[in-house]
Amino acid sequence: MMRSNLTLIGMPGAGKSTIGIVLAKQMSLGFIDTDVLIQINQQKSLQEIIDESDYLNLRKIEEEEILKINIKNHVIATGGSAVYSKSTMRHLRDISMVIFLKVKYEEIKKRIHNFESRGIARHKDQTFRDLFNERQILYNKYAEFTIDCINFDQEEIAEIIASKVLISR
């Protein structure tokens, strides 16, 4: 499959879903949020999945749902933990260009007020700072482009991504 999709990765609160919708509109693409896809197909919130089993089960479900994605001309906003699965990221890179929305820790911390109940796939003893640090390595590993989101609003970030994508094609 040709890589006609764009995938946004990054921390919870980075703006993947919001920027993804704006970007999809700007580029006349469809939009899919993998967290919403999981919730629809499981008929449960992400937090309910974690509460009923554990965070590793949520990651397994996330991997299964993303591996089923077989679409063209979409912006895909992933859950923040998609990067823990090599097969998920290999699949996403096969079907899309992967873009990391990089937001500083302090800003993410300001945006996430419901860390304990948001459905974030993490070990129960893991602090938000530890999770942030762990994931930055993975986001950088898999991203083809990194967009430093500091000092830009969602529309501007979408425009930056669109222009980078057009240049790279």
N, C-alpha and C positions, 0 to 999 in steps of 0.2 A: 504494500500500500504506500502510495506517495505521502510524504509528510505534509499534509494540507492543514493540519491542526496546530494550534498553539497551546501549550500546557503551562500553567502558572503554578509554581511551587513556592513555599515559604511558610513561615510560622503562622499559627492561628493569630488573627488580628492584623496580618500584613496587608489585607485588602484583596486577596485573590478573587473572591466572589464578586465583590463590587467592581473592581477594576476589570475583571473578566467580562462582566455584562457590558460595561462601557466600551471595552475593546471590541467585543463581538458586534455591537451596534455600529461602531466606527468602520469596521472592516467588512460588514455585511456577512458575518459568520453566525453559526448557531452557538449556543452556550450550554455547557453541562457542568454541574457542580457534583463532584464525586461523593461528597458528604451527603448531599440531598438524595443522590442515587441510592446510597446505602440505606438511608432512612426509609425511602419508599419501598425498596425491595425487602427490607427486614421488618418493616412496619413497627419500628422502634427508633427512639432517638439514639444518638451515639452514646450518650451517658447511660441510657438503659442497657445497651449492649455491654458496656463496661461493668455496670453494676451487677448484671445477671451472670457474667462470666469473668472476663478480665480484659485488660488492654491488649494483650497478645491476640485474643480472639477478634477484637475489633480490627487489628492490623491484618489478620488473616482474611476476614470478610472484605476489608478494603482492597486487598490484593486480588481476591477473586472477582470483585465487581469491576475493578479497573482492567483486569486482563480480558474481560468480556467486551470492553469498549472497542467497537469496530465502526468508526464513523469518519466522515471527511468534513472539512470546512467548518470546524468548531473551535471554540476556545474552551479548554478544559481546566477548571479550577479544582485542584486536588486537595484532599485533607493534608494537614501538615505532616502526617506520619507516612505518607506514601513513599517517601525516600528510604524507608527502612527495608523495602523489598527490592532486591536486585532485579527480579523478573518483572515487577511492575515498572520500574524505571527503564528497563530495556524495552519493554512494550511501548511505553510513552515516547521514548526517543525514536522508536521505529515509525510511529504514526504521527509524530508532532515535533515541533521545536520546543525545547524545555527552557523556560525563563524563570529565574529566581527573583522574586520581589524581596529585596533586602531592606529590612527595617531594623533600626538600632533597638537593642534590648529595652532601653528606657522607654522608648515610644510604644513598643509592644506591651510592656508592663502597664502603661497608661490606658491602653485600649482594651486589655483583657481584665475585666472585673470579676469574672466568674470562672477563674482557673479551676476551682474544685469541681464545678458542675457542668462545665462546657463540653465534656465528652472528648477530652484531649487524651490520646493514647500514650500513657506514660506509666512507669512504675510508681506505685502509691507513695513511696518515700522520696521520689525524685523532685527536686525543687524546680521552679520555673527557670531559674538561671542555668541549672545543670542541663535541663531539657533544651534550652535555647542554644547553649554552647555545643551540645552533642549534635543537634540538627544542622547548625551552620556548616559543619564539615561536610555533611551529606548533601545539603543544598548546593554548596560550591562544587562538589564532585560531579553532580549530575547536570548542572545548568550549562546550557550553551551560551546564554546571555544572562548577565546579572544586571538588574536595574536597581540602582541605589535610590530608594523612594523618598529620601529625606528632602525636604523643601519643595516637593511637588504635590499637587492635588491629584485626585483619581483621573480626571480628564487628561491632565498633562502626562501622567504615567502611561495611560493608554496610547496617547499620541507618540510618545517616545518609543514604546514597543512597536507600534504600527510602522513607524519610520525605520526602525532597525530591521524589522522583518522584511519590508519591501526592499531594502538595500541588499539584504543577504540572499534574496531569491534570484 
